[in-house]
Amino acid sequence: MAILESDGLAFEFRYAGMHRMNGAWDEVSFEYGLLWKGESMFNEKTMGSGRFSGDSDDDYHLIHLLDHVLATGKADYWNDIGEPQHCVAIYPDDWFPFLPNRLKIVRIDNAYQAELDARERLKAEKGQLPDDHFTVIVHVDTYQFDKSEGYTTQGPALILNVYRHQLAAFRAELETEYAALRKIE
């Protein structure tokens, strides 16, 4: 199980199984949870287990999304087109709600401005930095809830603000789990 955490909020993800069709891997099953301080945000009355589940094409799943966003620095998302029960979207160097800030900066401390300038120079020189910022949004369709009648494209979302090193560690945990699952199946 891999966990992406920020300030008590967490996205917990686990690859649960593989399905074969025509002798090749076709689908990967997964489970995930949205947590606050280690506990599910959803109770048994609405969810049963408080966890969500789904299947995705083995050709493109969460690891592929993380690889793409970490390598390119471009926003992207992942969901299962056949069953849009969930969506994970990642926005590099952008903060929710993705609109210009209405606040005007009147004054910045000289020492802080020097830190900002130094980071900007380092970013220009090296490109990717461990403390690059990412907004991660995990949306759950109401289809996942008890007594739902179908997909609505509506539902709760978890918004995390994390850094590149956190996303990379999350990706590494997922890869280890996925590789072990492929060996078992």
Contacts in CASP RR format, 6 or more apart in sequence:
PFRMAT RR
TARGET T0000
AUTHOR 0000-0000-0000
METHOD contacts of the structure
MODEL  1
MAILESDGLAFEFRYAGMHRMNGAWDEVSFEYGLLWKGESMFNEKTMGSG
RFSGDSDDDYHLIHLLDHVLATGKADYWNDIGEPQHCVAIYPDDWFPFLP
NRLKIVRIDNAYQAELDARERLKAEKGQLPDDHFTVIVHVDTYQFDKSEG
YTTQGPALILNVYRHQLAAFRAELETEYAALRKIE
1 12 0 8 1.000
1 13 0 8 1.000
1 14 0 8 1.000
1 173 0 8 1.000
1 177 0 8 1.000
2 12 0 8 1.000
2 13 0 8 1.000
2 14 0 8 1.000
2 170 0 8 1.000
2 173 0 8 1.000
2 174 0 8 1.000
2 177 0 8 1.000
3 10 0 8 1.000
3 11 0 8 1.000
3 12 0 8 1.000
3 13 0 8 1.000
3 35 0 8 1.000
3 170 0 8 1.000
3 173 0 8 1.000
4 10 0 8 1.000
4 11 0 8 1.000
4 13 0 8 1.000
4 136 0 8 1.000
4 160 0 8 1.000
4 162 0 8 1.000
4 166 0 8 1.000
4 167 0 8 1.000
4 170 0 8 1.000
5 11 0 8 1.000
5 160 0 8 1.000
5 166 0 8 1.000
6 160 0 8 1.000
6 161 0 8 1.000
6 162 0 8 1.000
6 166 0 8 1.000
8 35 0 8 1.000
8 36 0 8 1.000
8 37 0 8 1.000
8 38 0 8 1.000
9 34 0 8 1.000
9 35 0 8 1.000
9 36 0 8 1.000
9 158 0 8 1.000
9 160 0 8 1.000
10 34 0 8 1.000
10 35 0 8 1.000
10 36 0 8 1.000
10 38 0 8 1.000
10 160 0 8 1.000
11 32 0 8 1.000
11 33 0 8 1.000
11 34 0 8 1.000
11 35 0 8 1.000
11 88 0 8 1.000
11 136 0 8 1.000
11 138 0 8 1.000
11 158 0 8 1.000
11 160 0 8 1.000
12 32 0 8 1.000
12 33 0 8 1.000
12 34 0 8 1.000
12 35 0 8 1.000
13 30 0 8 1.000
13 31 0 8 1.000
13 32 0 8 1.000
13 33 0 8 1.000
13 62 0 8 1.000
13 174 0 8 1.000
14 30 0 8 1.000
14 31 0 8 1.000
14 32 0 8 1.000
14 177 0 8 1.000
15 28 0 8 1.000
15 29 0 8 1.000
15 30 0 8 1.000
15 174 0 8 1.000
15 177 0 8 1.000
15 178 0 8 1.000
15 181 0 8 1.000
16 29 0 8 1.000
16 30 0 8 1.000
16 31 0 8 1.000
16 53 0 8 1.000
17 28 0 8 1.000
17 29 0 8 1.000
17 30 0 8 1.000
17 181 0 8 1.000
17 185 0 8 1.000
18 25 0 8 1.000
18 27 0 8 1.000
18 28 0 8 1.000
18 29 0 8 1.000
18 58 0 8 1.000
18 181 0 8 1.000
18 182 0 8 1.000
18 185 0 8 1.000
19 25 0 8 1.000
19 26 0 8 1.000
19 27 0 8 1.000
19 28 0 8 1.000
19 29 0 8 1.000
19 55 0 8 1.000
20 26 0 8 1.000
20 185 0 8 1.000
21 27 0 8 1.000
25 58 0 8 1.000
25 182 0 8 1.000
25 185 0 8 1.000
26 57 0 8 1.000
26 58 0 8 1.000
27 55 0 8 1.000
27 56 0 8 1.000
27 57 0 8 1.000
27 58 0 8 1.000
28 55 0 8 1.000
28 56 0 8 1.000
28 57 0 8 1.000
28 58 0 8 1.000
28 61 0 8 1.000
28 178 0 8 1.000
28 181 0 8 1.000
29 53 0 8 1.000
29 54 0 8 1.000
29 55 0 8 1.000
30 53 0 8 1.000
30 54 0 8 1.000
30 55 0 8 1.000
30 56 0 8 1.000
30 61 0 8 1.000
30 62 0 8 1.000
31 51 0 8 1.000
31 52 0 8 1.000
31 53 0 8 1.000
31 54 0 8 1.000
32 51 0 8 1.000
32 52 0 8 1.000
32 53 0 8 1.000
32 86 0 8 1.000
32 138 0 8 1.000
33 40 0 8 1.000
33 50 0 8 1.000
33 51 0 8 1.000
33 52 0 8 1.000
34 40 0 8 1.000
34 41 0 8 1.000
34 42 0 8 1.000
34 52 0 8 1.000
34 138 0 8 1.000
34 140 0 8 1.000
34 156 0 8 1.000
34 158 0 8 1.000
35 41 0 8 1.000
40 47 0 8 1.000
40 50 0 8 1.000
40 51 0 8 1.000
41 156 0 8 1.000
41 158 0 8 1.000
42 50 0 8 1.000
43 50 0 8 1.000
44 50 0 8 1.000
45 146 0 8 1.000
46 145 0 8 1.000
46 146 0 8 1.000
47 144 0 8 1.000
47 145 0 8 1.000
47 146 0 8 1.000
48 146 0 8 1.000
52 85 0 8 1.000
52 86 0 8 1.000
52 140 0 8 1.000
52 144 0 8 1.000
53 144 0 8 1.000
54 80 0 8 1.000
54 83 0 8 1.000
54 85 0 8 1.000
54 86 0 8 1.000
55 80 0 8 1.000
55 83 0 8 1.000
56 62 0 8 1.000
56 78 0 8 1.000
56 80 0 8 1.000
57 80 0 8 1.000
60 78 0 8 1.000
61 78 0 8 1.000
62 78 0 8 1.000
62 88 0 8 1.000
62 174 0 8 1.000
63 171 0 8 1.000
63 174 0 8 1.000
63 175 0 8 1.000
63 178 0 8 1.000
64 78 0 8 1.000
65 76 0 8 1.000
65 77 0 8 1.000
65 78 0 8 1.000
65 88 0 8 1.000
65 90 0 8 1.000
66 90 0 8 1.000
66 167 0 8 1.000
66 170 0 8 1.000
66 171 0 8 1.000
66 174 0 8 1.000
67 171 0 8 1.000
68 74 0 8 1.000
68 76 0 8 1.000
69 75 0 8 1.000
69 76 0 8 1.000
69 90 0 8 1.000
69 92 0 8 1.000
69 134 0 8 1.000
69 167 0 8 1.000
70 128 0 8 1.000
70 164 0 8 1.000
70 167 0 8 1.000
70 168 0 8 1.000
70 171 0 8 1.000
73 92 0 8 1.000
73 93 0 8 1.000
73 128 0 8 1.000
74 92 0 8 1.000
75 89 0 8 1.000
75 90 0 8 1.000
75 91 0 8 1.000
75 92 0 8 1.000
75 94 0 8 1.000
76 89 0 8 1.000
76 90 0 8 1.000
77 87 0 8 1.000
77 88 0 8 1.000
77 89 0 8 1.000
77 90 0 8 1.000
78 87 0 8 1.000
78 88 0 8 1.000
78 89 0 8 1.000
79 85 0 8 1.000
79 86 0 8 1.000
79 87 0 8 1.000
79 88 0 8 1.000
80 86 0 8 1.000
83 143 0 8 1.000
83 151 0 8 1.000
84 141 0 8 1.000
84 143 0 8 1.000
84 151 0 8 1.000
84 153 0 8 1.000
85 140 0 8 1.000
85 141 0 8 1.000
85 143 0 8 1.000
85 144 0 8 1.000
85 151 0 8 1.000
86 138 0 8 1.000
86 139 0 8 1.000
86 140 0 8 1.000
86 141 0 8 1.000
86 144 0 8 1.000
87 137 0 8 1.000
87 138 0 8 1.000
87 139 0 8 1.000
87 141 0 8 1.000
88 136 0 8 1.000
88 137 0 8 1.000
88 138 0 8 1.000
88 139 0 8 1.000
89 136 0 8 1.000
89 137 0 8 1.000
89 139 0 8 1.000
90 134 0 8 1.000
90 135 0 8 1.000
90 136 0 8 1.000
90 137 0 8 1.000
90 167 0 8 1.000
91 98 0 8 1.000
91 134 0 8 1.000
91 135 0 8 1.000
91 136 0 8 1.000
91 137 0 8 1.000
92 132 0 8 1.000
92 133 0 8 1.000
92 134 0 8 1.000
93 132 0 8 1.000
93 133 0 8 1.000
93 134 0 8 1.000
94 133 0 8 1.000
94 135 0 8 1.000
95 133 0 8 1.000
95 135 0 8 1.000
95 161 0 8 1.000
96 135 0 8 1.000
96 137 0 8 1.000
96 159 0 8 1.000
96 161 0 8 1.000
98 135 0 8 1.000
108 116 0 8 1.000
119 129 0 8 1.000
122 129 0 8 1.000
123 129 0 8 1.000
123 132 0 8 1.000
128 164 0 8 1.000
129 164 0 8 1.000
130 163 0 8 1.000
130 164 0 8 1.000
130 165 0 8 1.000
131 163 0 8 1.000
131 164 0 8 1.000
131 165 0 8 1.000
132 163 0 8 1.000
132 164 0 8 1.000
133 161 0 8 1.000
133 162 0 8 1.000
133 163 0 8 1.000
134 161 0 8 1.000
134 162 0 8 1.000
134 163 0 8 1.000
134 164 0 8 1.000
134 167 0 8 1.000
135 159 0 8 1.000
135 160 0 8 1.000
135 161 0 8 1.000
136 159 0 8 1.000
136 160 0 8 1.000
136 161 0 8 1.000
136 162 0 8 1.000
136 167 0 8 1.000
137 157 0 8 1.000
137 158 0 8 1.000
137 159 0 8 1.000
137 160 0 8 1.000
138 157 0 8 1.000
138 158 0 8 1.000
138 160 0 8 1.000
139 155 0 8 1.000
139 156 0 8 1.000
139 157 0 8 1.000
140 155 0 8 1.000
140 156 0 8 1.000
140 157 0 8 1.000
141 151 0 8 1.000
141 152 0 8 1.000
141 153 0 8 1.000
141 154 0 8 1.000
141 155 0 8 1.000
142 148 0 8 1.000
142 150 0 8 1.000
142 152 0 8 1.000
142 154 0 8 1.000
142 155 0 8 1.000
143 150 0 8 1.000
143 151 0 8 1.000
143 152 0 8 1.000
END
